[in-house]
Amino acid sequence: MRAAVLPSCTGRVHRFPGTVLDKNEFGKDDLAMAQTPRPRIDASRLRSRLWFDNPDNPGMTALYLERYLNFGLTVQELRGGKPLIGIAQTGSDLSPCNRHHLELAKRVREGITAAGGVAFEFPCHPIQETGKRPTASLDRNLAYLSLVEVLYGYPLDGVVLLTGCDKTMPACLMAAATVNIPTISLNVGPMLNGWSRGERTGSGTVVWKARERHAAGDIDYQQFLDIVASSAPSTGHCNTMGTASTMNALAEALGMALPGSAAIPAPYRERGQAAYATGQRIVEMVWEDLKPSDILTCEAFENAIVANTAIGGSTNAPIHINAIAKLIGVPLSCDDWERVGYDIPLLVNMQPAGQYLGEEYFRAGGLPAVMSELLEAGKLHADALTCNGRTVAENCAGAQTWDRDVIKPYGEPLRERAGFLNLKGSLFDSAIMKTSVISREFYDRYLANPEDPYAFEGRVVVFDGPEDYHHRIDDASLEIDEHTILIMRGAGPIGYPGAAEVVNMQPPGELIRKGVLSLPCIGDGRQSGTSGTPSILNASPEAAAGGGLALLQNGDRVRIDLNKRTADILLPEEEIRRRRDDLNARGGYPYPASQTPWQAIQRAMVDQLSEGMILKGSEAFQRIAQTHGVPRDNH
């Protein structure tokens, strides 16, 4: 393997040797120290000592100590110089994707105990993508806020984040970035492959395919339900490269999860082994004082962007990764996603951008095999530090795939230049388009005009929310044809509220029956990471915040130019000004009233999707365990 170089965020050049790691069993080398061991802290620096062993305040020490003894813990455990490790439990009956963590936490606890720590498991606010109304993303910031309070306000020296379903990883890492105590992430793992009549049925992805068949009249309602249900055959999160698999892979790419852990299917024995190794490792991280701020550097975020393209990751990734970056203090924008990630090829042949599912991806080598290809090509910051104390190069260089049909060589990818485009214009300041899922049908119809390549214009039909879309999509009076552009607005962080996955709209049934399976879709909401539609989404600012989508009317024409990265309303400037004045006079774009206190609170504070959809002002609270010390006593 040749040495590779990549300019870092600060202009330095990183080099890596061609080392090879040989692992016969998961976790065998995960606790090995890096070539330059970090200095170890003394037990007197453990944060928990200020609760349980503070001779300067014996009254409070006694108060804290006595109540934590009441279920069987001993004074020696609490005062004997052992790190107290939190296990942030996101599994529950309300969160079926993460429910297996109720079992995995036992192995995490055993690993913590074996390494000399004491485990404290606690629940996190549940976030289940397929269960929470109006949308699970409404709860990401709520879960983040509550976890910040737990990590900061309780006697914890480090934490294991149990993640899985889409928003649990970002919510947990956002909190860890804010508090900045030693942290490691462990996802629940994808489900086993789904099958129906000899064909793979990928979770989420099969929904979009089956609804086309249902709209075309090929299958009835019960058959539709049976096909979709076949995609969830076991415990675990989505077995496609949807947002769950993407975000947990990016936790590993960032260096916040043990190498090789993200892709292990939930029921596999290696998942339990990873849980045990994670529990062991967090204790060592406490002694090394290895914190998120040491790992979540600019280089780490650029590595995550590169990895996201190579695996065919979700369009939700920029929202969540940008949020984590803001909260750790690293500047990151959607422009960076295009700058760093667009020219990277697609290497993983996994639904929705490819053919296979999670089991094949894991057996093919998972993320380390992908990262090895990227390292060899010089596309990663090789010296970026990771949670096991090693660099990316030490973890992944020489990792190999055993299945070139699933993980392609860098020089023979599924698709060249497969990253996100960040479009701008009179419609919005930023919107993401995923190029790795542009189908041949879509390309031939909209992007292949030799006189205007990679650009298209069309008449728009505007829908105000998904209810409006479902009510009117088959209305013949709308005259939707194969050149119509579908607009979804009122679906953003403020308008929905929470930003819903509703932009990937299917054509009317009449067009589907004629073989037109996709139309250009533009919206200020999101779409599922399991969707294979090249929608233009996450539009910021949204209609409810005064974005250009609020000005559109049925019959207007819009131009999309991928060469120029532009998206514009084809109207005279004076007409655009007149419509904006009229919109402002009517009090802005209307949206439904808040139904709960949290909806109202978030709407008043939330930023736009391009900015990570964080709560405005939350970025001012960084590394609070260091900058603000331990909170005041409670009595």
MARFI-370150 format. One line per 4 residues: number of its first residue (from 1); for each residue x negated, y negated, z of C-alpha. Coordinates in nm, 2 decimals. Layout:
BEGIN
NUM	X,Y,Z | ... .
***
This chain:
BEGIN
1	0.00,0.00,0.00 | -0.14,-0.34,-0.09 | -0.14,-0.63,0.14 | 0.13,-0.88,0.08 .
5	0.16,-1.25,0.15 | 0.46,-1.48,0.20 | 0.44,-1.85,0.29 | 0.62,-1.90,0.63 .
9	0.86,-2.17,0.73 | 0.57,-2.38,0.86 | 0.34,-2.33,0.56 | 0.12,-2.06,0.72 .
13	0.04,-1.74,0.53 | 0.11,-1.40,0.70 | -0.07,-1.08,0.60 | 0.00,-0.73,0.69 .
17	-0.19,-0.40,0.67 | -0.07,-0.09,0.51 | 0.01,0.10,0.83 | 0.25,0.40,0.83 .
21	0.47,0.50,1.12 | 0.55,0.87,1.14 | 0.86,0.93,1.36 | 1.00,1.28,1.40 .
25	1.27,1.17,1.63 | 1.44,0.84,1.69 | 1.28,0.64,1.97 | 0.95,0.84,1.98 .
29	0.74,0.53,1.92 | 0.99,0.26,2.01 | 0.85,0.18,2.35 | 0.49,0.16,2.22 .
33	0.32,-0.17,2.29 | 0.21,-0.40,2.01 | -0.16,-0.42,1.93 | -0.18,-0.73,2.15 .
37	0.02,-0.65,2.46 | 0.22,-0.94,2.62 | 0.13,-1.03,2.98 | 0.36,-0.89,3.24 .
41	0.54,-1.10,3.49 | 0.54,-1.04,3.86 | 0.85,-0.92,4.04 | 0.87,-1.25,4.22 .
45	0.97,-1.41,3.89 | 1.28,-1.19,3.84 | 1.58,-1.41,3.81 | 1.79,-1.18,4.03 .
49	1.56,-1.24,4.33 | 1.72,-1.58,4.38 | 2.04,-1.40,4.45 | 1.93,-1.10,4.65 .
53	1.59,-1.19,4.81 | 1.57,-1.56,4.88 | 1.42,-1.62,5.23 | 1.47,-2.00,5.18 .
57	1.85,-1.94,5.20 | 1.92,-1.64,5.41 | 2.29,-1.71,5.45 | 2.35,-1.71,5.08 .
61	2.12,-1.41,5.03 | 2.32,-1.21,5.28 | 2.65,-1.32,5.12 | 2.54,-1.21,4.77 .
65	2.39,-0.89,4.90 | 2.66,-0.75,5.11 | 2.93,-0.75,4.85 | 2.72,-0.57,4.59 .
69	2.66,-0.30,4.84 | 3.02,-0.21,4.87 | 3.04,0.05,4.59 | 2.72,0.23,4.68 .
73	2.42,0.04,4.56 | 2.14,0.03,4.81 | 1.94,-0.26,4.95 | 1.63,-0.11,4.80 .
77	1.78,-0.12,4.45 | 1.88,-0.49,4.48 | 1.57,-0.61,4.67 | 1.30,-0.36,4.56 .
81	1.17,-0.55,4.27 | 1.37,-0.37,4.00 | 1.50,-0.57,3.71 | 1.88,-0.60,3.71 .
85	2.01,-0.53,3.36 | 2.35,-0.62,3.22 | 2.53,-0.40,2.98 | 2.77,-0.63,2.78 .
89	3.05,-0.38,2.70 | 3.26,-0.47,2.39 | 3.43,-0.13,2.37 | 3.79,-0.09,2.49 .
93	4.12,0.06,2.38 | 4.20,-0.26,2.20 | 3.87,-0.24,2.01 | 3.87,0.10,1.83 .
97	3.57,0.02,1.62 | 3.36,-0.03,1.94 | 3.54,0.22,2.17 | 3.25,0.47,2.14 .
101	3.04,0.23,2.35 | 3.23,0.35,2.65 | 3.03,0.67,2.60 | 2.71,0.52,2.47 .
105	2.69,0.29,2.77 | 2.62,0.59,2.98 | 2.30,0.67,2.78 | 2.20,0.30,2.79 .
109	2.24,0.31,3.17 | 2.03,0.63,3.19 | 1.76,0.47,2.99 | 1.76,0.16,3.21 .
113	1.74,0.38,3.53 | 1.46,0.59,3.38 | 1.26,0.28,3.31 | 1.30,0.15,3.66 .
117	1.59,-0.09,3.62 | 1.94,-0.12,3.77 | 2.23,-0.14,3.53 | 2.54,-0.36,3.57 .
121	2.80,-0.29,3.31 | 3.07,-0.56,3.25 | 3.35,-0.61,2.99 | 3.34,-0.87,2.71 .
125	3.64,-1.04,2.55 | 3.77,-0.79,2.29 | 3.74,-0.87,1.92 | 3.89,-0.62,1.68 .
129	3.89,-0.72,1.32 | 4.19,-0.51,1.22 | 4.40,-0.58,1.53 | 4.38,-0.94,1.64 .
133	4.63,-1.19,1.50 | 4.61,-1.46,1.36 | 4.25,-1.36,1.29 | 3.96,-1.21,1.49 .
137	3.73,-1.49,1.40 | 3.94,-1.72,1.62 | 3.80,-1.52,1.92 | 3.43,-1.53,1.82 .
141	3.37,-1.86,2.00 | 3.59,-1.76,2.29 | 3.39,-1.44,2.35 | 3.07,-1.64,2.31 .
145	3.17,-1.89,2.57 | 3.27,-1.62,2.82 | 2.95,-1.43,2.77 | 2.74,-1.74,2.82 .
149	2.90,-1.79,3.16 | 2.84,-1.42,3.26 | 2.47,-1.42,3.15 | 2.40,-1.75,3.31 .
153	2.60,-1.73,3.63 | 2.53,-1.37,3.75 | 2.21,-1.21,3.88 | 2.09,-1.06,3.55 .
157	1.73,-1.04,3.44 | 1.81,-0.90,3.10 | 2.10,-0.77,2.89 | 2.19,-0.50,2.64 .
161	2.45,-0.63,2.39 | 2.68,-0.35,2.28 | 2.80,-0.46,1.94 | 2.98,-0.31,1.64 .
165	3.29,-0.47,1.49 | 3.23,-0.78,1.28 | 3.25,-1.07,1.53 | 3.10,-0.88,1.83 .
169	2.74,-0.90,1.71 | 2.75,-1.28,1.64 | 2.94,-1.36,1.95 | 2.69,-1.17,2.17 .
173	2.38,-1.30,2.00 | 2.51,-1.66,2.01 | 2.55,-1.62,2.38 | 2.21,-1.46,2.42 .
177	2.05,-1.74,2.22 | 2.21,-2.00,2.44 | 2.11,-1.85,2.77 | 1.78,-1.70,2.66 .
181	1.71,-1.42,2.90 | 1.55,-1.09,2.76 | 1.80,-0.94,2.53 | 1.84,-0.64,2.30 .
185	2.13,-0.54,2.07 | 2.27,-0.19,2.01 | 2.56,-0.14,1.77 | 2.81,0.14,1.79 .
189	2.73,0.28,1.44 | 2.94,0.33,1.13 | 3.21,0.59,1.10 | 3.14,0.91,0.90 .
193	3.23,0.90,0.53 | 3.59,0.89,0.44 | 3.72,1.13,0.17 | 4.04,1.16,-0.03 .
197	4.08,1.41,-0.31 | 3.71,1.46,-0.35 | 3.63,1.09,-0.36 | 3.46,0.87,-0.10 .
201	3.70,0.63,0.06 | 3.51,0.34,0.22 | 3.67,0.16,0.51 | 3.82,-0.17,0.40 .
205	3.70,-0.13,0.04 | 3.96,0.14,-0.03 | 4.23,-0.10,0.09 | 4.16,-0.35,-0.19 .
209	4.14,-0.07,-0.45 | 4.45,0.11,-0.33 | 4.66,-0.21,-0.32 | 4.58,-0.25,-0.69 .
213	4.71,0.10,-0.76 | 5.02,0.03,-0.55 | 5.09,-0.30,-0.73 | 5.04,-0.12,-1.06 .
217	5.29,0.15,-0.96 | 5.04,0.44,-0.96 | 5.10,0.53,-0.60 | 5.39,0.48,-0.36 .
221	5.39,0.33,-0.01 | 5.32,0.65,0.18 | 5.04,0.75,-0.06 | 4.89,0.40,-0.01 .
225	4.89,0.45,0.37 | 4.74,0.80,0.34 | 4.46,0.69,0.12 | 4.37,0.40,0.34 .
229	4.39,0.61,0.66 | 4.14,0.86,0.51 | 3.87,0.60,0.53 | 3.85,0.61,0.91 .
233	3.77,0.98,0.99 | 3.57,0.92,1.31 | 3.47,0.69,1.59 | 3.26,0.39,1.48 .
237	3.28,0.07,1.27 | 3.32,0.03,0.89 | 3.12,0.28,0.69 | 3.09,0.04,0.40 .
241	2.84,-0.25,0.38 | 3.11,-0.48,0.52 | 3.06,-0.74,0.78 | 3.01,-0.49,1.06 .
245	2.73,-0.29,0.89 | 2.59,-0.62,0.76 | 2.57,-0.80,1.09 | 2.43,-0.51,1.28 .
249	2.17,-0.46,1.01 | 2.08,-0.83,1.03 | 2.04,-0.80,1.41 | 1.78,-0.54,1.33 .
253	1.63,-0.75,1.05 | 1.61,-1.04,1.30 | 1.42,-0.82,1.54 | 1.69,-0.81,1.80 .
257	1.76,-0.43,1.77 | 1.53,-0.13,1.77 | 1.40,-0.05,1.42 | 1.61,0.22,1.25 .
261	1.90,0.19,1.49 | 2.15,-0.01,1.29 | 2.25,0.25,1.03 | 2.29,0.56,1.25 .
265	2.65,0.69,1.22 | 2.84,0.67,1.55 | 2.89,1.05,1.60 | 2.53,1.14,1.52 .
269	2.30,1.25,1.80 | 2.05,0.98,1.71 | 2.30,0.72,1.81 | 2.28,0.85,2.17 .
273	1.90,0.87,2.15 | 1.90,0.51,2.03 | 2.12,0.41,2.32 | 1.87,0.57,2.57 .
277	1.57,0.41,2.40 | 1.74,0.07,2.41 | 1.81,0.10,2.78 | 1.44,0.19,2.84 .
281	1.32,-0.10,2.62 | 1.52,-0.38,2.78 | 1.34,-0.31,3.11 | 1.01,-0.35,2.95 .
285	1.12,-0.67,2.77 | 1.21,-0.82,3.11 | 0.86,-0.74,3.24 | 0.71,-0.88,2.92 .
289	0.94,-1.19,2.95 | 1.03,-1.13,2.58 | 1.32,-1.36,2.51 | 1.54,-1.44,2.21 .
293	1.35,-1.76,2.16 | 1.03,-1.56,2.10 | 1.20,-1.35,1.83 | 1.46,-1.57,1.67 .
297	1.22,-1.79,1.48 | 1.26,-1.95,1.14 | 1.07,-1.66,0.99 | 1.31,-1.41,1.15 .
301	1.61,-1.59,1.00 | 1.45,-1.60,0.65 | 1.38,-1.22,0.68 | 1.75,-1.17,0.77 .
305	1.85,-1.36,0.46 | 1.63,-1.16,0.23 | 1.75,-0.83,0.39 | 2.11,-0.94,0.35 .
309	2.07,-0.97,-0.03 | 1.88,-0.64,-0.06 | 2.16,-0.45,0.13 | 2.44,-0.62,-0.05 .
313	2.56,-0.79,0.27 | 2.88,-0.97,0.35 | 2.97,-1.33,0.27 | 3.05,-1.37,0.64 .
317	2.68,-1.34,0.72 | 2.60,-1.70,0.65 | 2.87,-1.82,0.89 | 2.74,-1.61,1.18 .
321	2.37,-1.63,1.12 | 2.39,-2.01,1.08 | 2.57,-2.02,1.41 | 2.30,-1.81,1.59 .
325	2.03,-2.03,1.43 | 2.20,-2.35,1.55 | 2.22,-2.22,1.91 | 1.86,-2.12,1.92 .
329	1.75,-2.45,1.76 | 1.64,-2.33,1.41 | 1.76,-2.55,1.12 | 1.95,-2.32,0.87 .
333	2.20,-2.41,0.60 | 2.38,-2.24,0.32 | 2.13,-2.40,0.08 | 1.86,-2.19,0.26 .
337	2.07,-1.88,0.18 | 2.04,-1.95,-0.19 | 1.68,-2.08,-0.17 | 1.55,-1.77,0.02 .
341	1.79,-1.50,-0.09 | 1.93,-1.56,-0.43 | 1.63,-1.42,-0.63 | 1.61,-1.10,-0.42 .
345	1.74,-0.79,-0.59 | 2.01,-0.55,-0.47 | 1.85,-0.23,-0.35 | 2.12,-0.04,-0.16 .
349	2.38,0.15,-0.36 | 2.66,0.12,-0.10 | 3.02,0.01,-0.12 | 3.15,-0.25,-0.19 .
353	2.86,-0.35,-0.42 | 2.77,0.02,-0.50 | 2.88,0.38,-0.47 | 2.78,0.54,-0.14 .
357	2.88,0.50,0.23 | 2.71,0.49,0.57 | 2.60,0.86,0.60 | 2.40,0.85,0.27 .
361	2.25,0.52,0.36 | 2.13,0.65,0.70 | 1.99,0.97,0.55 | 1.82,0.77,0.28 .
365	1.62,0.58,0.54 | 1.84,0.29,0.65 | 1.71,-0.06,0.69 | 1.34,0.03,0.76 .
369	1.32,0.19,0.41 | 1.47,-0.13,0.26 | 1.24,-0.35,0.46 | 0.94,-0.15,0.35 .
373	1.03,-0.22,-0.01 | 1.06,-0.59,0.07 | 0.73,-0.59,0.25 | 0.56,-0.42,-0.04 .
377	0.70,-0.69,-0.27 | 0.57,-0.97,-0.04 | 0.93,-1.09,0.04 | 0.92,-1.08,0.42 .
381	0.74,-1.27,0.69 | 0.54,-0.96,0.80 | 0.42,-1.10,1.13 | 0.76,-1.18,1.27 .
385	0.79,-1.04,1.62 | 1.06,-0.79,1.71 | 1.22,-0.66,2.03 | 0.99,-0.36,2.07 .
389	0.69,-0.59,2.09 | 0.57,-0.51,1.74 | 0.58,-0.71,1.42 | 0.81,-0.63,1.12 .
393	0.51,-0.49,0.93 | 0.41,-0.26,1.22 | 0.77,-0.13,1.24 | 0.85,-0.09,0.87 .
397	0.54,-0.08,0.65 | 0.52,0.27,0.50 | 0.88,0.37,0.59 | 1.01,0.56,0.29 .
401	1.34,0.67,0.14 | 1.42,1.03,0.05 | 1.70,0.93,-0.18 | 1.63,0.69,-0.46 .
405	1.99,0.70,-0.58 | 2.09,0.52,-0.25 | 1.79,0.29,-0.19 | 1.63,0.18,-0.51 .
409	1.27,0.07,-0.56 | 1.22,-0.30,-0.56 | 1.12,-0.30,-0.93 | 1.42,-0.08,-1.03 .
413	1.71,-0.24,-0.85 | 2.09,-0.21,-0.90 | 2.10,-0.58,-0.98 | 1.84,-0.85,-1.02 .
417	1.89,-1.18,-0.84 | 2.18,-1.06,-0.62 | 2.20,-1.32,-0.35 | 2.46,-1.59,-0.27 .
421	2.51,-1.91,-0.47 | 2.60,-2.22,-0.28 | 2.84,-2.43,-0.49 | 2.91,-2.80,-0.45 .
425	3.13,-3.07,-0.61 | 3.45,-3.26,-0.59 | 3.63,-2.95,-0.45 | 3.40,-2.91,-0.15 .
429	3.05,-2.97,-0.01 | 2.97,-2.61,0.02 | 3.12,-2.27,-0.08 | 2.96,-1.93,-0.11 .
433	2.98,-1.69,-0.41 | 2.84,-1.33,-0.38 | 2.68,-1.24,-0.71 | 2.61,-0.88,-0.63 .
437	2.98,-0.79,-0.67 | 3.04,-0.96,-1.01 | 3.19,-0.68,-1.21 | 3.15,-0.62,-1.59 .
441	3.52,-0.71,-1.63 | 3.48,-1.04,-1.45 | 3.15,-1.13,-1.63 | 3.29,-1.05,-1.97 .
445	3.61,-1.26,-1.92 | 3.47,-1.56,-1.74 | 3.09,-1.59,-1.77 | 2.99,-1.45,-2.11 .
449	3.09,-1.74,-2.34 | 2.77,-1.80,-2.54 | 2.86,-2.16,-2.58 | 2.91,-2.21,-2.21 .
453	2.74,-1.92,-2.03 | 2.79,-1.86,-1.66 | 3.06,-2.13,-1.65 | 3.44,-2.13,-1.68 .
457	3.73,-2.36,-1.67 | 4.09,-2.28,-1.58 | 4.43,-2.39,-1.48 | 4.49,-2.35,-1.11 .
461	4.79,-2.21,-0.91 | 4.77,-2.33,-0.55 | 4.89,-2.13,-0.25 | 4.92,-2.28,0.10 .
465	4.83,-1.99,0.31 | 4.87,-1.61,0.26 | 5.25,-1.61,0.33 | 5.30,-1.85,0.04 .
469	5.07,-1.63,-0.18 | 5.26,-1.30,-0.10 | 5.60,-1.48,-0.16 | 5.51,-1.63,-0.50 .
473	5.23,-1.43,-0.66 | 5.47,-1.23,-0.88 | 5.69,-1.54,-0.97 | 5.70,-1.55,-1.35 .
477	5.76,-1.92,-1.35 | 5.40,-1.98,-1.23 | 5.28,-1.85,-1.57 | 4.97,-1.68,-1.42 .
481	4.76,-1.53,-1.70 | 4.41,-1.38,-1.72 | 4.25,-1.73,-1.73 | 4.43,-1.87,-1.43 .
485	4.23,-1.96,-1.12 | 4.40,-1.88,-0.78 | 4.35,-2.13,-0.50 | 4.40,-2.04,-0.13 .
489	4.40,-2.33,0.11 | 4.51,-2.38,0.47 | 4.30,-2.08,0.57 | 4.00,-2.25,0.73 .
493	3.88,-2.29,1.10 | 4.13,-2.56,1.16 | 4.41,-2.49,0.92 | 4.48,-2.12,0.99 .
497	4.34,-2.15,1.27 | 4.02,-1.95,1.29 | 3.95,-1.90,0.92 | 4.13,-1.59,0.79 .
501	4.01,-1.32,0.54 | 4.27,-1.41,0.28 | 4.08,-1.56,-0.02 | 4.04,-1.23,-0.21 .
505	4.38,-1.25,-0.39 | 4.48,-0.98,-0.64 | 4.65,-1.08,-0.97 | 5.03,-1.04,-1.02 .
509	5.14,-0.68,-1.07 | 5.22,-0.75,-1.43 | 4.86,-0.84,-1.50 | 4.73,-0.54,-1.31 .
513	4.94,-0.31,-1.51 | 4.78,-0.47,-1.82 | 4.43,-0.39,-1.69 | 4.35,-0.74,-1.55 .
517	4.22,-0.64,-1.20 | 4.07,-0.96,-1.09 | 4.11,-1.34,-1.13 | 3.88,-1.61,-1.01 .
521	3.97,-1.70,-0.65 | 3.87,-2.01,-0.46 | 3.96,-2.08,-0.10 | 3.87,-2.25,0.23 .
525	3.91,-1.92,0.42 | 3.70,-1.61,0.41 | 3.73,-1.26,0.26 | 3.65,-0.93,0.41 .
529	3.29,-0.81,0.38 | 3.43,-0.49,0.25 | 3.58,-0.67,-0.06 | 3.41,-0.63,-0.39 .
533	3.55,-0.95,-0.53 | 3.32,-1.24,-0.63 | 3.55,-1.50,-0.48 | 3.43,-1.86,-0.41 .
537	3.50,-1.89,-0.04 | 3.41,-2.04,0.30 | 3.48,-2.38,0.13 | 3.38,-2.67,0.35 .
541	3.53,-2.90,0.44 | 3.86,-2.72,0.43 | 4.18,-2.87,0.32 | 4.29,-2.93,0.68 .
545	3.97,-3.14,0.73 | 4.02,-3.34,0.41 | 3.84,-3.13,0.16 | 3.90,-3.15,-0.21 .
549	4.12,-2.84,-0.21 | 4.39,-3.05,-0.04 | 4.42,-3.27,-0.35 | 4.49,-2.99,-0.60 .
553	4.83,-2.94,-0.76 | 4.96,-2.65,-0.98 | 4.84,-2.70,-1.33 | 4.53,-2.90,-1.26 .
557	4.21,-2.77,-1.42 | 3.89,-2.68,-1.24 | 3.54,-2.62,-1.37 | 3.30,-2.38,-1.22 .
561	2.94,-2.39,-1.34 | 2.71,-2.13,-1.19 | 2.40,-2.27,-1.37 | 2.45,-2.61,-1.20 .
565	2.60,-2.47,-0.88 | 2.90,-2.70,-0.92 | 3.28,-2.68,-0.86 | 3.48,-2.98,-0.97 .
569	3.84,-3.10,-1.02 | 3.88,-3.21,-1.39 | 4.07,-3.52,-1.31 | 3.98,-3.89,-1.35 .
573	3.82,-4.05,-1.05 | 4.11,-4.30,-1.01 | 4.36,-4.01,-0.99 | 4.15,-3.83,-0.73 .
577	4.14,-4.16,-0.53 | 4.51,-4.20,-0.57 | 4.58,-3.85,-0.44 | 4.34,-3.89,-0.14 .
581	4.51,-4.22,-0.05 | 4.85,-4.05,-0.07 | 4.72,-3.75,0.14 | 4.59,-3.99,0.41 .
585	4.91,-4.19,0.41 | 5.10,-3.86,0.48 | 4.87,-3.78,0.78 | 4.65,-3.54,0.60 .
589	4.70,-3.18,0.49 | 4.98,-3.02,0.71 | 4.91,-2.69,0.89 | 5.10,-2.48,1.15 .
593	5.12,-2.59,1.51 | 4.89,-2.42,1.76 | 5.05,-2.13,1.94 | 4.82,-2.09,2.23 .
597	4.60,-2.32,2.44 | 4.28,-2.17,2.29 | 4.40,-2.24,1.94 | 4.45,-2.60,2.03 .
601	4.11,-2.62,2.21 | 3.92,-2.46,1.92 | 4.09,-2.67,1.66 | 3.99,-2.99,1.84 .
605	3.62,-2.89,1.86 | 3.54,-2.65,1.58 | 3.30,-2.72,1.30 | 3.33,-2.60,0.94 .
609	3.23,-2.26,0.80 | 2.92,-2.39,0.63 | 2.80,-2.52,0.97 | 2.85,-2.18,1.14 .
613	3.20,-2.26,1.27 | 3.05,-2.33,1.62 | 3.21,-2.56,1.87 | 3.08,-2.91,1.82 .
617	2.84,-3.00,2.09 | 2.75,-2.64,2.19 | 2.42,-2.67,2.01 | 2.31,-2.91,2.28 .
621	2.30,-2.62,2.52 | 1.98,-2.42,2.43 | 1.77,-2.19,2.64 | 1.96,-2.29,2.95 .
625	1.80,-2.02,3.17 | 1.48,-2.22,3.13 | 1.61,-2.58,3.08 | 1.87,-2.58,3.35 .
629	1.73,-2.32,3.59 | 1.96,-2.11,3.81 | 2.31,-2.24,3.88 | 2.40,-2.39,4.22 .
633	2.50,-2.16,4.50 | 2.87,-2.08,4.52 | 2.92,-2.14,4.90 .
***
